Amino acid sequence: MASKLVEQVPRSDAAAVQLGYLVGASEKGAERTQGVGLELSRRLEQAIGIGGAPPARRAAYQRGLAAGKSSG
C-alpha cells in the first residue's frame, strides 16, 4: 500500500495525506514497541524519500502525519 501511495503523491494531495497518516500512525504505534514496530516505522518514514514529500504536496503530507500521530 505504501509503495502505491508514494507513486501517487506527486499528483495527489489525497495520497500525500494518506501516506502521512500511515507514517504518523506507525510512529505512534512504534513508541510502545521495539524491534519490528520500530523497523516498520523507520521504513515507512523512508518511503517518501530523502527530500520528503514534493513541495506541492508537503502541506498535505504534514496534515496526514499530524492526524496519524494524534489518532492513528
PDB file of N, CA, C and O in Angstrom:
ATOM      1  N   MET A   1       0.814  -1.185   0.000  1.00  0.00           N
ATOM      2  CA  MET A   1       0.000   0.000   0.000  1.00  0.00           C
ATOM      3  C   MET A   1       0.865   1.260   0.000  1.00  0.00           C
ATOM      4  O   MET A   1       0.614   2.192  -0.764  1.00  0.00           O
ATOM      5  N   ALA A   2       1.873   1.283   0.852  1.00  0.00           N
ATOM      6  CA  ALA A   2       2.716   2.476   0.956  1.00  0.00           C
ATOM      7  C   ALA A   2       3.396   2.779  -0.374  1.00  0.00           C
ATOM      8  O   ALA A   2       3.502   3.942  -0.764  1.00  0.00           O
ATOM      9  N   SER A   3       3.859   1.741  -1.074  1.00  0.00           N
ATOM     10  CA  SER A   3       4.558   1.989  -2.334  1.00  0.00           C
ATOM     11  C   SER A   3       3.614   2.596  -3.379  1.00  0.00           C
ATOM     12  O   SER A   3       4.034   3.445  -4.165  1.00  0.00           O
ATOM     13  N   LYS A   4       2.353   2.172  -3.396  1.00  0.00           N
ATOM     14  CA  LYS A   4       1.379   2.754  -4.330  1.00  0.00           C
ATOM     15  C   LYS A   4       1.114   4.213  -3.979  1.00  0.00           C
ATOM     16  O   LYS A   4       1.006   5.059  -4.867  1.00  0.00           O
ATOM     17  N   LEU A   5       1.007   4.510  -2.680  1.00  0.00           N
ATOM     18  CA  LEU A   5       0.791   5.891  -2.260  1.00  0.00           C
ATOM     19  C   LEU A   5       1.980   6.766  -2.645  1.00  0.00           C
ATOM     20  O   LEU A   5       1.802   7.893  -3.106  1.00  0.00           O
ATOM     21  N   VAL A   6       3.193   6.246  -2.456  1.00  0.00           N
ATOM     22  CA  VAL A   6       4.397   7.006  -2.810  1.00  0.00           C
ATOM     23  C   VAL A   6       4.368   7.359  -4.294  1.00  0.00           C
ATOM     24  O   VAL A   6       4.728   8.475  -4.668  1.00  0.00           O
ATOM     25  N   GLU A   7       3.947   6.431  -5.139  1.00  0.00           N
ATOM     26  CA  GLU A   7       3.856   6.687  -6.580  1.00  0.00           C
ATOM     27  C   GLU A   7       2.834   7.780  -6.892  1.00  0.00           C
ATOM     28  O   GLU A   7       3.016   8.548  -7.836  1.00  0.00           O
ATOM     29  N   GLN A   8       1.761   7.851  -6.104  1.00  0.00           N
ATOM     30  CA  GLN A   8       0.673   8.793  -6.368  1.00  0.00           C
ATOM     31  C   GLN A   8       0.905  10.175  -5.761  1.00  0.00           C
ATOM     32  O   GLN A   8       0.308  11.152  -6.213  1.00  0.00           O
ATOM     33  N   VAL A   9       1.760  10.271  -4.748  1.00  0.00           N
ATOM     34  CA  VAL A   9       1.962  11.529  -4.030  1.00  0.00           C
ATOM     35  C   VAL A   9       2.286  12.710  -4.951  1.00  0.00           C
ATOM     36  O   VAL A   9       1.727  13.788  -4.745  1.00  0.00           O
ATOM     37  N   PRO A  10       3.157  12.566  -5.954  1.00  0.00           N
ATOM     38  CA  PRO A  10       3.466  13.735  -6.788  1.00  0.00           C
ATOM     39  C   PRO A  10       2.250  14.341  -7.501  1.00  0.00           C
ATOM     40  O   PRO A  10       2.287  15.502  -7.909  1.00  0.00           O
ATOM     41  N   ARG A  11       1.173  13.558  -7.652  1.00  0.00           N
ATOM     42  CA  ARG A  11      -0.008  14.029  -8.380  1.00  0.00           C
ATOM     43  C   ARG A  11      -1.239  14.203  -7.508  1.00  0.00           C
ATOM     44  O   ARG A  11      -2.272  14.668  -7.989  1.00  0.00           O
ATOM     45  N   SER A  12      -1.149  13.835  -6.221  1.00  0.00           N
ATOM     46  CA  SER A  12      -2.380  13.746  -5.443  1.00  0.00           C
ATOM     47  C   SER A  12      -2.202  14.182  -3.987  1.00  0.00           C
ATOM     48  O   SER A  12      -1.408  13.604  -3.245  1.00  0.00           O
ATOM     49  N   ASP A  13      -2.951  15.203  -3.595  1.00  0.00           N
ATOM     50  CA  ASP A  13      -2.971  15.601  -2.186  1.00  0.00           C
ATOM     51  C   ASP A  13      -3.559  14.479  -1.326  1.00  0.00           C
ATOM     52  O   ASP A  13      -3.093  14.243  -0.211  1.00  0.00           O
ATOM     53  N   ALA A  14      -4.570  13.795  -1.836  1.00  0.00           N
ATOM     54  CA  ALA A  14      -5.200  12.717  -1.071  1.00  0.00           C
ATOM     55  C   ALA A  14      -4.190  11.618  -0.742  1.00  0.00           C
ATOM     56  O   ALA A  14      -4.161  11.112   0.379  1.00  0.00           O
ATOM     57  N   ALA A  15      -3.364  11.251  -1.721  1.00  0.00           N
ATOM     58  CA  ALA A  15      -2.338  10.231  -1.475  1.00  0.00           C
ATOM     59  C   ALA A  15      -1.307  10.736  -0.470  1.00  0.00           C
ATOM     60  O   ALA A  15      -0.832   9.965   0.364  1.00  0.00           O
ATOM     61  N   ALA A  16      -0.957  12.016  -0.538  1.00  0.00           N
ATOM     62  CA  ALA A  16       0.003  12.591   0.407  1.00  0.00           C
ATOM     63  C   ALA A  16      -0.553  12.556   1.828  1.00  0.00           C
ATOM     64  O   ALA A  16       0.168  12.235   2.773  1.00  0.00           O
ATOM     65  N   VAL A  17      -1.826  12.884   1.976  1.00  0.00           N
ATOM     66  CA  VAL A  17      -2.459  12.836   3.303  1.00  0.00           C
ATOM     67  C   VAL A  17      -2.492  11.396   3.807  1.00  0.00           C
ATOM     68  O   VAL A  17      -2.175  11.142   4.969  1.00  0.00           O
ATOM     69  N   GLN A  18      -2.869  10.460   2.953  1.00  0.00           N
ATOM     70  CA  GLN A  18      -2.957   9.058   3.359  1.00  0.00           C
ATOM     71  C   GLN A  18      -1.594   8.506   3.760  1.00  0.00           C
ATOM     72  O   GLN A  18      -1.476   7.801   4.763  1.00  0.00           O
ATOM     73  N   LEU A  19      -0.573   8.823   2.983  1.00  0.00           N
ATOM     74  CA  LEU A  19       0.767   8.353   3.318  1.00  0.00           C
ATOM     75  C   LEU A  19       1.250   8.995   4.613  1.00  0.00           C
ATOM     76  O   LEU A  19       1.833   8.320   5.462  1.00  0.00           O
ATOM     77  N   GLY A  20       1.013  10.279   4.765  1.00  0.00           N
ATOM     78  CA  GLY A  20       1.371  10.949   6.004  1.00  0.00           C
ATOM     79  C   GLY A  20       0.683  10.320   7.199  1.00  0.00           C
ATOM     80  O   GLY A  20       1.304  10.122   8.243  1.00  0.00           O
ATOM     81  N   TYR A  21      -0.598  10.006   7.052  1.00  0.00           N
ATOM     82  CA  TYR A  21      -1.351   9.369   8.138  1.00  0.00           C
ATOM     83  C   TYR A  21      -0.737   8.014   8.476  1.00  0.00           C
ATOM     84  O   TYR A  21      -0.555   7.688   9.650  1.00  0.00           O
ATOM     85  N   LEU A  22      -0.424   7.238   7.469  1.00  0.00           N
ATOM     86  CA  LEU A  22       0.173   5.920   7.676  1.00  0.00           C
ATOM     87  C   LEU A  22       1.490   6.028   8.431  1.00  0.00           C
ATOM     88  O   LEU A  22       1.740   5.261   9.361  1.00  0.00           O
ATOM     89  N   VAL A  23       2.330   6.975   8.034  1.00  0.00           N
ATOM     90  CA  VAL A  23       3.618   7.176   8.701  1.00  0.00           C
ATOM     91  C   VAL A  23       3.395   7.641  10.138  1.00  0.00           C
ATOM     92  O   VAL A  23       4.022   7.121  11.061  1.00  0.00           O
ATOM     93  N   GLY A  24       2.514   8.606  10.332  1.00  0.00           N
ATOM     94  CA  GLY A  24       2.237   9.112  11.672  1.00  0.00           C
ATOM     95  C   GLY A  24       1.682   8.046  12.599  1.00  0.00           C
ATOM     96  O   GLY A  24       2.092   7.950  13.755  1.00  0.00           O
ATOM     97  N   ALA A  25       0.757   7.249  12.101  1.00  0.00           N
ATOM     98  CA  ALA A  25       0.177   6.184  12.916  1.00  0.00           C
ATOM     99  C   ALA A  25       1.225   5.128  13.267  1.00  0.00           C
ATOM    100  O   ALA A  25       1.228   4.597  14.378  1.00  0.00           O
ATOM    101  N   SER A  26       2.110   4.827  12.321  1.00  0.00           N
ATOM    102  CA  SER A  26       3.163   3.844  12.623  1.00  0.00           C
ATOM    103  C   SER A  26       4.135   4.392  13.651  1.00  0.00           C
ATOM    104  O   SER A  26       4.617   3.646  14.504  1.00  0.00           O
ATOM    105  N   GLU A  27       4.434   5.691  13.583  1.00  0.00           N
ATOM    106  CA  GLU A  27       5.311   6.303  14.581  1.00  0.00           C
ATOM    107  C   GLU A  27       4.660   6.232  15.964  1.00  0.00           C
ATOM    108  O   GLU A  27       5.320   5.912  16.952  1.00  0.00           O
ATOM    109  N   LYS A  28       3.381   6.530  16.023  1.00  0.00           N
ATOM    110  CA  LYS A  28       2.663   6.472  17.298  1.00  0.00           C
ATOM    111  C   LYS A  28       2.691   5.054  17.860  1.00  0.00           C
ATOM    112  O   LYS A  28       2.950   4.862  19.048  1.00  0.00           O
ATOM    113  N   GLY A  29       2.432   4.077  17.027  1.00  0.00           N
ATOM    114  CA  GLY A  29       2.448   2.690  17.472  1.00  0.00           C
ATOM    115  C   GLY A  29       3.829   2.215  17.875  1.00  0.00           C
ATOM    116  O   GLY A  29       3.964   1.422  18.807  1.00  0.00           O
ATOM    117  N   ALA A  30       4.856   2.687  17.186  1.00  0.00           N
ATOM    118  CA  ALA A  30       6.227   2.259  17.472  1.00  0.00           C
ATOM    119  C   ALA A  30       6.736   2.815  18.797  1.00  0.00           C
ATOM    120  O   ALA A  30       7.708   2.299  19.349  1.00  0.00           O
ATOM    121  N   GLU A  31       6.097   3.852  19.309  1.00  0.00           N
ATOM    122  CA  GLU A  31       6.523   4.409  20.598  1.00  0.00           C
ATOM    123  C   GLU A  31       6.404   3.382  21.713  1.00  0.00           C
ATOM    124  O   GLU A  31       7.131   3.452  22.704  1.00  0.00           O
ATOM    125  N   ARG A  32       5.499   2.437  21.560  1.00  0.00           N
ATOM    126  CA  ARG A  32       5.248   1.447  22.605  1.00  0.00           C
ATOM    127  C   ARG A  32       5.885   0.093  22.314  1.00  0.00           C
ATOM    128  O   ARG A  32       5.651  -0.865  23.051  1.00  0.00           O
ATOM    129  N   THR A  33       6.674  -0.003  21.269  1.00  0.00           N
ATOM    130  CA  THR A  33       7.235  -1.297  20.889  1.00  0.00           C
ATOM    131  C   THR A  33       8.733  -1.190  20.662  1.00  0.00           C
ATOM    132  O   THR A  33       9.329  -0.116  20.743  1.00  0.00           O
ATOM    133  N   GLN A  34       9.304  -2.323  20.381  1.00  0.00           N
ATOM    134  CA  GLN A  34      10.704  -2.387  19.989  1.00  0.00           C
ATOM    135  C   GLN A  34      10.797  -3.290  18.771  1.00  0.00           C
ATOM    136  O   GLN A  34       9.816  -3.931  18.393  1.00  0.00           O
ATOM    137  N   GLY A  35      11.947  -3.343  18.169  1.00  0.00           N
ATOM    138  CA  GLY A  35      12.190  -4.291  17.087  1.00  0.00           C
ATOM    139  C   GLY A  35      11.366  -4.051  15.852  1.00  0.00           C
ATOM    140  O   GLY A  35      11.588  -3.077  15.132  1.00  0.00           O
ATOM    141  N   VAL A  36      10.408  -4.937  15.595  1.00  0.00           N
ATOM    142  CA  VAL A  36       9.627  -4.925  14.360  1.00  0.00           C
ATOM    143  C   VAL A  36       8.855  -3.627  14.193  1.00  0.00           C
ATOM    144  O   VAL A  36       8.847  -3.054  13.103  1.00  0.00           O
ATOM    145  N   GLY A  37       8.209  -3.152  15.243  1.00  0.00           N
ATOM    146  CA  GLY A  37       7.440  -1.909  15.162  1.00  0.00           C
ATOM    147  C   GLY A  37       8.306  -0.722  14.797  1.00  0.00           C
ATOM    148  O   GLY A  37       7.927   0.101  13.963  1.00  0.00           O
ATOM    149  N   LEU A  38       9.466  -0.633  15.421  1.00  0.00           N
ATOM    150  CA  LEU A  38      10.383   0.465  15.117  1.00  0.00           C
ATOM    151  C   LEU A  38      10.915   0.374  13.686  1.00  0.00           C
ATOM    152  O   LEU A  38      11.041   1.384  12.994  1.00  0.00           O
ATOM    153  N   GLU A  39      11.223  -0.847  13.257  1.00  0.00           N
ATOM    154  CA  GLU A  39      11.737  -1.032  11.894  1.00  0.00           C
ATOM    155  C   GLU A  39      10.672  -0.695  10.856  1.00  0.00           C
ATOM    156  O   GLU A  39      10.975  -0.062   9.844  1.00  0.00           O
ATOM    157  N   LEU A  40       9.446  -1.104  11.092  1.00  0.00           N
ATOM    158  CA  LEU A  40       8.355  -0.764  10.171  1.00  0.00           C
ATOM    159  C   LEU A  40       8.190   0.749  10.080  1.00  0.00           C
ATOM    160  O   LEU A  40       8.058   1.297   8.986  1.00  0.00           O
ATOM    161  N   SER A  41       8.197   1.408  11.207  1.00  0.00           N
ATOM    162  CA  SER A  41       8.052   2.863  11.232  1.00  0.00           C
ATOM    163  C   SER A  41       9.190   3.530  10.472  1.00  0.00           C
ATOM    164  O   SER A  41       8.963   4.455   9.693  1.00  0.00           O
ATOM    165  N   ARG A  42      10.404   3.065  10.697  1.00  0.00           N
ATOM    166  CA  ARG A  42      11.568   3.634  10.016  1.00  0.00           C
ATOM    167  C   ARG A  42      11.456   3.466   8.497  1.00  0.00           C
ATOM    168  O   ARG A  42      11.743   4.397   7.744  1.00  0.00           O
ATOM    169  N   ARG A  43      11.043   2.293   8.059  1.00  0.00           N
ATOM    170  CA  ARG A  43      10.924   2.040   6.616  1.00  0.00           C
ATOM    171  C   ARG A  43       9.817   2.891   5.987  1.00  0.00           C
ATOM    172  O   ARG A  43       9.975   3.389   4.873  1.00  0.00           O
ATOM    173  N   LEU A  44       8.718   3.055   6.688  1.00  0.00           N
ATOM    174  CA  LEU A  44       7.649   3.901   6.163  1.00  0.00           C
ATOM    175  C   LEU A  44       8.105   5.355   6.058  1.00  0.00           C
ATOM    176  O   LEU A  44       7.792   6.035   5.082  1.00  0.00           O
ATOM    177  N   GLU A  45       8.846   5.832   7.064  1.00  0.00           N
ATOM    178  CA  GLU A  45       9.369   7.202   7.018  1.00  0.00           C
ATOM    179  C   GLU A  45      10.268   7.398   5.803  1.00  0.00           C
ATOM    180  O   GLU A  45      10.269   8.466   5.192  1.00  0.00           O
ATOM    181  N   GLN A  46      11.027   6.372   5.457  1.00  0.00           N
ATOM    182  CA  GLN A  46      11.953   6.462   4.329  1.00  0.00           C
ATOM    183  C   GLN A  46      11.259   6.339   2.980  1.00  0.00           C
ATOM    184  O   GLN A  46      11.836   6.706   1.957  1.00  0.00           O
ATOM    185  N   ALA A  47      10.041   5.833   2.958  1.00  0.00           N
ATOM    186  CA  ALA A  47       9.343   5.601   1.695  1.00  0.00           C
ATOM    187  C   ALA A  47       9.147   6.876   0.893  1.00  0.00           C
ATOM    188  O   ALA A  47       9.177   6.843  -0.337  1.00  0.00           O
ATOM    189  N   ILE A  48       8.950   7.989   1.566  1.00  0.00           N
ATOM    190  CA  ILE A  48       8.698   9.251   0.864  1.00  0.00           C
ATOM    191  C   ILE A  48       9.958   9.788   0.195  1.00  0.00           C
ATOM    192  O   ILE A  48       9.876  10.615  -0.713  1.00  0.00           O
ATOM    193  N   GLY A  49      11.111   9.324   0.636  1.00  0.00           N
ATOM    194  CA  GLY A  49      12.367   9.732   0.020  1.00  0.00           C
ATOM    195  C   GLY A  49      13.145  10.715   0.878  1.00  0.00           C
ATOM    196  O   GLY A  49      12.622  11.261   1.850  1.00  0.00           O
ATOM    197  N   ILE A  50      14.372  10.928   0.517  1.00  0.00           N
ATOM    198  CA  ILE A  50      15.277  11.764   1.300  1.00  0.00           C
ATOM    199  C   ILE A  50      14.778  13.192   1.416  1.00  0.00           C
ATOM    200  O   ILE A  50      14.855  13.784   2.493  1.00  0.00           O
ATOM    201  N   GLY A  51      14.284  13.741   0.361  1.00  0.00           N
ATOM    202  CA  GLY A  51      13.827  15.127   0.374  1.00  0.00           C
ATOM    203  C   GLY A  51      12.436  15.325   0.959  1.00  0.00           C
ATOM    204  O   GLY A  51      11.966  16.457   1.075  1.00  0.00           O
ATOM    205  N   GLY A  52      11.780  14.243   1.324  1.00  0.00           N
ATOM    206  CA  GLY A  52      10.423  14.343   1.832  1.00  0.00           C
ATOM    207  C   GLY A  52       9.420  14.463   0.700  1.00  0.00           C
ATOM    208  O   GLY A  52       9.737  14.221  -0.465  1.00  0.00           O
ATOM    209  N   ALA A  53       8.222  14.835   1.058  1.00  0.00           N
ATOM    210  CA  ALA A  53       7.164  14.995   0.053  1.00  0.00           C
ATOM    211  C   ALA A  53       7.517  16.130  -0.895  1.00  0.00           C
ATOM    212  O   ALA A  53       8.192  17.080  -0.499  1.00  0.00           O
ATOM    213  N   PRO A  54       7.065  16.040  -2.152  1.00  0.00           N
ATOM    214  CA  PRO A  54       7.310  17.134  -3.094  1.00  0.00           C
ATOM    215  C   PRO A  54       6.740  18.444  -2.541  1.00  0.00           C
ATOM    216  O   PRO A  54       5.720  18.421  -1.852  1.00  0.00           O
ATOM    217  N   PRO A  55       7.369  19.568  -2.824  1.00  0.00           N
ATOM    218  CA  PRO A  55       6.903  20.845  -2.272  1.00  0.00           C
ATOM    219  C   PRO A  55       5.404  21.089  -2.445  1.00  0.00           C
ATOM    220  O   PRO A  55       4.756  21.628  -1.548  1.00  0.00           O
ATOM    221  N   ALA A  56       4.860  20.702  -3.578  1.00  0.00           N
ATOM    222  CA  ALA A  56       3.431  20.930  -3.826  1.00  0.00           C
ATOM    223  C   ALA A  56       2.536  20.057  -2.946  1.00  0.00           C
ATOM    224  O   ALA A  56       1.351  20.352  -2.793  1.00  0.00           O
ATOM    225  N   ARG A  57       3.076  19.002  -2.376  1.00  0.00           N
ATOM    226  CA  ARG A  57       2.291  18.066  -1.559  1.00  0.00           C
ATOM    227  C   ARG A  57       2.724  18.055  -0.092  1.00  0.00           C
ATOM    228  O   ARG A  57       2.163  17.315   0.716  1.00  0.00           O
ATOM    229  N   ARG A  58       3.710  18.864   0.249  1.00  0.00           N
ATOM    230  CA  ARG A  58       4.271  18.842   1.599  1.00  0.00           C
ATOM    231  C   ARG A  58       3.235  19.179   2.674  1.00  0.00           C
ATOM    232  O   ARG A  58       3.197  18.522   3.714  1.00  0.00           O
ATOM    233  N   ALA A  59       2.411  20.170   2.445  1.00  0.00           N
ATOM    234  CA  ALA A  59       1.399  20.553   3.442  1.00  0.00           C
ATOM    235  C   ALA A  59       0.393  19.421   3.653  1.00  0.00           C
ATOM    236  O   ALA A  59       0.004  19.143   4.787  1.00  0.00           O
ATOM    237  N   ALA A  60      -0.025  18.773   2.578  1.00  0.00           N
ATOM    238  CA  ALA A  60      -0.974  17.667   2.687  1.00  0.00           C
ATOM    239  C   ALA A  60      -0.345  16.506   3.447  1.00  0.00           C
ATOM    240  O   ALA A  60      -0.996  15.889   4.290  1.00  0.00           O
ATOM    241  N   TYR A  61       0.905  16.210   3.154  1.00  0.00           N
ATOM    242  CA  TYR A  61       1.619  15.142   3.859  1.00  0.00           C
ATOM    243  C   TYR A  61       1.702  15.460   5.353  1.00  0.00           C
ATOM    244  O   TYR A  61       1.473  14.584   6.188  1.00  0.00           O
ATOM    245  N   GLN A  62       2.026  16.697   5.688  1.00  0.00           N
ATOM    246  CA  GLN A  62       2.150  17.110   7.091  1.00  0.00           C
ATOM    247  C   GLN A  62       0.803  17.022   7.820  1.00  0.00           C
ATOM    248  O   GLN A  62       0.758  16.656   8.994  1.00  0.00           O
ATOM    249  N   ARG A  63      -0.294  17.358   7.126  1.00  0.00           N
ATOM    250  CA  ARG A  63      -1.621  17.209   7.728  1.00  0.00           C
ATOM    251  C   ARG A  63      -1.903  15.752   8.073  1.00  0.00           C
ATOM    252  O   ARG A  63      -2.394  15.438   9.157  1.00  0.00           O
ATOM    253  N   GLY A  64      -1.585  14.876   7.138  1.00  0.00           N
ATOM    254  CA  GLY A  64      -1.785  13.448   7.372  1.00  0.00           C
ATOM    255  C   GLY A  64      -0.899  12.932   8.491  1.00  0.00           C
ATOM    256  O   GLY A  64      -1.336  12.128   9.314  1.00  0.00           O
ATOM    257  N   LEU A  65       0.349  13.394   8.523  1.00  0.00           N
ATOM    258  CA  LEU A  65       1.290  12.972   9.558  1.00  0.00           C
ATOM    259  C   LEU A  65       0.769  13.364  10.941  1.00  0.00           C
ATOM    260  O   LEU A  65       0.780  12.552  11.867  1.00  0.00           O
ATOM    261  N   ALA A  66       0.320  14.594  11.075  1.00  0.00           N
ATOM    262  CA  ALA A  66      -0.206  15.074  12.357  1.00  0.00           C
ATOM    263  C   ALA A  66      -1.449  14.286  12.776  1.00  0.00           C
ATOM    264  O   ALA A  66      -1.604  13.940  13.947  1.00  0.00           O
ATOM    265  N   ALA A  67      -2.326  14.008  11.821  1.00  0.00           N
ATOM    266  CA  ALA A  67      -3.545  13.246  12.129  1.00  0.00           C
ATOM    267  C   ALA A  67      -3.198  11.819  12.548  1.00  0.00           C
ATOM    268  O   ALA A  67      -3.797  11.282  13.479  1.00  0.00           O
ATOM    269  N   GLY A  68      -2.241  11.209  11.869  1.00  0.00           N
ATOM    270  CA  GLY A  68      -1.833   9.847  12.217  1.00  0.00           C
ATOM    271  C   GLY A  68      -1.206   9.778  13.595  1.00  0.00           C
ATOM    272  O   GLY A  68      -1.434   8.822  14.336  1.00  0.00           O
ATOM    273  N   LYS A  69      -0.420  10.783  13.943  1.00  0.00           N
ATOM    274  CA  LYS A  69       0.213  10.799  15.260  1.00  0.00           C
ATOM    275  C   LYS A  69      -0.808  11.027  16.376  1.00  0.00           C
ATOM    276  O   LYS A  69      -0.633  10.535  17.491  1.00  0.00           O
ATOM    277  N   SER A  70      -1.866  11.767  16.077  1.00  0.00           N
ATOM    278  CA  SER A  70      -2.837  12.052  17.129  1.00  0.00           C
ATOM    279  C   SER A  70      -3.925  10.983  17.263  1.00  0.00           C
ATOM    280  O   SER A  70      -4.359  10.678  18.374  1.00  0.00           O
ATOM    281  N   SER A  71      -4.363  10.420  16.150  1.00  0.00           N
ATOM    282  CA  SER A  71      -5.484   9.477  16.246  1.00  0.00           C
ATOM    283  C   SER A  71      -5.226   8.128  15.594  1.00  0.00           C
ATOM    284  O   SER A  71      -6.113   7.274  15.557  1.00  0.00           O
ATOM    285  N   GLY A  72      -4.032   7.932  15.086  1.00  0.00           N
ATOM    286  CA  GLY A  72      -3.713   6.671  14.393  1.00  0.00           C
ATOM    287  C   GLY A  72      -3.583   5.484  15.282  1.00  0.00           C
ATOM    288  O   GLY A  72      -3.318   4.381  14.804  1.00  0.00           O
TER     289      GLY A  72
END
